[in-house]
Structures are given as structure tokens and as C-alpha cells.
Amino acid sequence: MVVVLLLCSCSVTHNLDDNELILDKVKVVSDRKYKDISTSQLKNYVRQKENARWFLSMKIPLGVYALAGKDSSWVGRTLRQMGEAPVIYDTLLARQTCDDLQQAMRNKGYLDAQVELFVDQKKKKKIDAIYVLHPGKPYYITPLETDIQDSTIERLLKERKSLLSEGMQFNVETMAQERSDVSSFLQDRGYFRFHKEYVSYKARKNENLHHVALAKVLHPYQIDEGRDTLHSQYRIRNLNYVSGAQGDSAIHLRLRVLEENTFLKPGSLYSASDLQNTYNHFGRLGAVRYTNISFEQVADTALLDATIQVQTNKPSTISFQPEGTNTAGDFGAAASLTYQNRNLFRGSETFSVQLRGAYEAIKGLEGYRNQDYIEYSVESRLSFPRFLFPFLNSDVRRRITATSEVSLLYDSQDRPEFHRRVLSTGFHYQWKPQKHRDSYSLDLVDLNYVFMPWVSQTFRREYLENESNSNAILRYNYENLFIMRMGFGYSYNNGRLALKTHVESAGNLLDLCAHSFRAEKNYLGQYRVFNIAYAQYVKADFDFTRQLLGGKQDQLIFHLGFGIAYPYGNSQVLPFEKRYFSGGANSVRGWTVRSLGPGRYKDKDGRINFITQTGDMKFDLNLEYRTHLFWKFYGALFADAGNIWTLRKYDEQPEGQFTLRGLVNDLAVSYGMGLRLNFDYFILRFDLGMKAINPAYETEEEAHYPLIHPRMGRDLAFHFAVGLPF
């Protein structure tokens, strides 16, 4: 199919007029290297670019368009809409591009810059356009003068550091930013009617010295009659809250909540930052649908009356969500019913209750009475849009955007092999400082009680009590267990670099109490609290993502993930929910989920591999090239490496323990390609991964290096997911 589309893209020239040429390639080059001239960035000024190429080489969208030909049917129209019409070279747009590139370089201080255009028609009906940049020598600001025709503003501006300085390279973008910064600085200090148009520049070019004499001018305020006067500082006189809902004059929020989210204060100077913070804080309240803030000047004064108009949402919603399930070929169905109230105590508190039920018909289990899986759960959450913490002053609360949440969950799982119950509750914080790209989370307390009210005799006899199958990991995860943990997380994201870390520990406080009160031990040698064994471990996760190359059409993304957890004290094995697994849509994509590792371990019993193919440490290394194809379709090429390991030696996981010497040999490697559908609000992702190096096979050459000896049935894995992998 790809070959057909490529041939179609080549044959598109047959439909051109005699005087038409397809723009095949566009290049922007410089006569030499300049530290502040980026040809890749300046290519954005090119008004006419060549047809899009998939993975930098194949013009598939052009082929799709050409495949439609002159077909006027629905199929032809659809192909033309999905494809891309040939770009016909336009001499006028080329000349305008030269002017734009020249102006862009002059804005950077290269005031004598020139651009040459070369066209190369090597192929029939196709042409290459090459823009050659000649920046020349840059100009520098000397001297720099300031003309401020307002003594009060002149004193205020001495408090800030200007972006402009004498001797710096002339730069129009820096000058424009200086205008905006001066305007913002004064608007935050009461100058309600000041805007950047009151700041202008006078420049005089010296060609001999490559200097620009620059003067920054701050103009006086102009009143209606055209007369000049000083700029006025305005103060807030009154602050009123009104309802924005038609037919409802009441605001369904407490006055204290309104005041806590309002940064404008009566008696204080007007501040544009306080205005924006007020909008931001009201905007994050789930109960608020719409906010509008208006100001009215008190006649013949420098006072402002502010009116904050607030419209609230309907507090209660009910949603129903059905879903289908497929676990290893066993089909089932699930459904959830959710009630949500976004203004429970008239403070924009969000309260939700979710009821969920699932059923699955399990096949292929022998020796068990029931052959069905039934699960039902109830989960409740109460979220507050602020810090619920004693002794925290109001200034700290206002400087950060915070959420406090209380959660409660009960989950019941009935399988043919066992019945499992989970009861959990927790109190969590999330917060983000204003104007920062980092955010924090704190799990102040998180309690989980896992208990097994019933285990079938068949399962107990074959797995838990079978001396020939002394699986300590398996047995540990089918005992009653209590987990009391605390955790802290930090994340940072600036659009090109993302960092996420999380650290948690469990059981330390319980261990102190058990030793202090000489608690009893169970048959596994574990201390018990309230007759329940508790887990004790420490766990840390680190996730790093960096955009190595970025653009509108193509990106190259690097990702590194690392996690480690260590059971100690009252635990010899990590709880199953805290153990790592590898493979799947967000890991090493040549393997299906939970099918890789630990280390060089090779699964020998598919009935319990979901337990044995877990570990205490995880490492992922990914490199992914992403490109826009056409319409909402995006493509990707990727290479993954990684694995999981155990920190302790377990007999049931041979070759699974981590050693520094064996790290390289333990790494699994895969490669593949993917297709993504980007609907803005969510992304559907389809990835095909192939094994390249399989550490589970050391002596069998063909199995150890699938890259050289691939077998589709053995080495191919398909993944469907929502969202990007990292």
C-alpha cells in the first residue's frame, strides 16, 4: 500500500499545467555559523513549504491526494480531504519569504542582513527553493537613554532591573518585552489605565561603528481634550459580589470562600496580577461556571468600584458508564454508577460516590466449584479546593493552589480460587505554587486492609501448601495484610522537560508500636497489630522525560524510568500491589504486560506468572520519534530497553536477582512503530512492538537475538492504550 501511495505521489505531476512546478524541497541555510541565528527556527518564516513527509522521507499524504484523481464521488472527496494537495511554487510568496527572513534577522540586530533565493529544477515539474542568509555584522546599543515624563513613575521604575543595557546587541524582541514588562510592573502598582503603547523608542543607526543610539520614552497620560497629564494610581474603594445566573440572585458559595479566592482588596492599590489571580482561583473551583470582574471609576477621583460576577454550576450530577472486559480470553462486562456533588458545603467541595460491578466468565479452571468472577466496589471521595491544615496562615494558603482529599474504598472480589476483600482510606494533599511549573503531593496517611475470607481447598493444596511448590511470594500475597503508609511526590514540567518523583514508606510506626507492646507473631514470623500482619517497606520512583528535538511536525522524545522498593523488618516480600512489572504499552513494548523478567527469569508455569513475573526494582529506557501524518493521525518509531529485578534471592524466581555485573546482560530490548489518533481531549494509541534482545534465553541464539532471527508469533506484541506512553 505504501509503495502504491509513493507511486501516486510521483505521478501527480501529470495533472499540472505547463507553467506549474511542484515545490519539492525548501532549505534555509546561512553563509556561516552565528550563535544567535537558527536556520531551523527561521524556517518558520517560510511562507510556502514542501508537502509533508512521513518520517522525513515519504510523501504519503500527497500520494493519498493523488490516489483520488478526478473522482468526484464520496470516496474521492474523502481521499482529497485526508490527503494533501501538491504545493505549487509561487514566486510572489518566495519574494515575500525573502523579505520576512530579512526582517527577522534585522529584528535580532543584524540591520544590514540580506537574503538570496536560489531555485534548482533538477527534476521534471519539480523545483527546490534554497534561501541563503547573509546576516552580516550585528549592531549594538550605544548610547542608551531614558526619557520618562512622569516623576512618580520614574522613581518607581528605579526599583526594577531593565532588560535593556548599554552595550548589548540590538534586539527588537527584547525591546518589545521591555515595553510589556514596564506596563505589567506599573499595572501591579495601581496604574489601572497604563498600557504598553505609552512606551516607545527612538533609534538612530550608525553604520560606521555598527551602533544604534536608542532612547526609551515613557509618554504622559492623554486626557480626552488631548492635553497631557500625569498617570494616576487607582485604589479599590468597594468590592461587590453579584450572581451571574438569570433568575437567581443568590451566589451558592459562602462569603468566606468568595473572599479567600479574591486577591483584590478594598483600600489597596489596583493590581493586574491580583486581578488575574482572582480569575485563576475562581476558575479552579468546581462549583463556579463563569466569573467576570468589572471596574467602575468613581467620578472625579482615582478610586475604583469592583464588581465580581459569579455564576455557579448545578451541584449534582449522575453518570453511568458500561464497559466490556477481556482477560486472557475470558469475556465479561462491568458498569459503574457515579454521583457527584461539586458544592457540598457551599465551599466548592466535591463529593462523589461510585458504585461499580463486574462479571467475568472464567474458562479452563479444573477442580473448582464456581467458574465465574464477580466484583463489586463502592468508593467515596471528598475533595476540598484548599489546604485543610491547622496553624497555616492565610497568606500561605493564598500563595499556593491546593487540594485536600479524603477517600474511602471497599472492594469485593470473588474468584473460583479465592475471595478477596480490600478496605482502604486515606488523606491526601496536592498543591502547586503560583506561577511555578512544579507541583507537590503528600499522602499524609493511607491505610489498606487486605483480607482473604475464603480460599478454595484446591488452590490451597496445589499452590499455598504444596511442598514441591514452595512459592513464598505467592503464599505471602494470599494472607491477610495491613498496610499503613506515607508518601511524598514532586513533579516538574516546562513543556520540553518533565520530571516526576515519589517516595513512600510503610509500617515504621506500626513496627515501633509492635516492639513497644511486644506484639505476637504469626507462623511466618511477622508481628501483628490487632491480630493482622503489617507490611514494612520503603519505595522510591523516578521518571524523567526530555524532548531532544521539537517542532510542530516532528519530535524526538527520550524517557528514563527507575523504581526501587525494599521490604525489611516485618516483611520479606513486597505486597503484590507495590511490586513492579515490565512489558506492556508503557514499558518495553516488545513484551505483553507482566511477561518480562525479573532479570533472566523464564516463566515455567503460566498459571501463576502474574505473581512470579514481578520484582523489587524496575528500569526503563525509551527513545521515540513522533511525526504528524495527516488529519488527526500521528505516527511513531520507538526503541525500548529495560527489565525488572528482585533485590532478595527467591528460589521461585531463579536468575531474577539484581547484580551490577549482570545489568547489561539482563536488559531486554525491543523496537517498533505506532499509530496515534489525536482528538485533542484524548489520544488513542496503537503500538506494535518486536523483541530485539530477549534476556530470558541465553544459550539459544535465535531466541536470544530475535532482531536477527525474528518470529512474528513469538516476538510480536500489540498494544492499545489511551494517552502517550510518556
Beta strands, then each sheet from edge to edge (+ up, - down):
strand 1: 22-30
strand 2: 114-123
strand 3: 126-134
strand 4: 140-148
strand 5: 199-206
strand 6: 211-218
strand 7: 221-222
strand 8: 228-229
strand 9: 235-243
strand 10: 288-297
strand 11: 303-312
strand 12: 316-327
strand 13: 330-341
strand 14: 350-361
strand 15: 372-384
strand 16: 400-414
strand 17: 418-433
strand 18: 438-455
strand 19: 481-493
strand 20: 497-506
strand 21: 528-529
strand 22: 532-533
strand 23: 537-549
strand 24: 554-567
strand 25: 617-630
strand 26: 633-645
strand 27: 668-678
strand 28: 683-693
strand 29: 716-722
sheet 1: 1+ 3+ 2-
sheet 2: 4+ 6+ 5-
sheet 3: 7+ 8-
sheet 4: 9+ 11+ 10-
sheet 5: 12+ 13- 14+ 15- 16+ 17- 18+ 19- 20+ 23- 24+ 25- 26+ 27- 28+ 29-
sheet 6: 21+ 22-
end
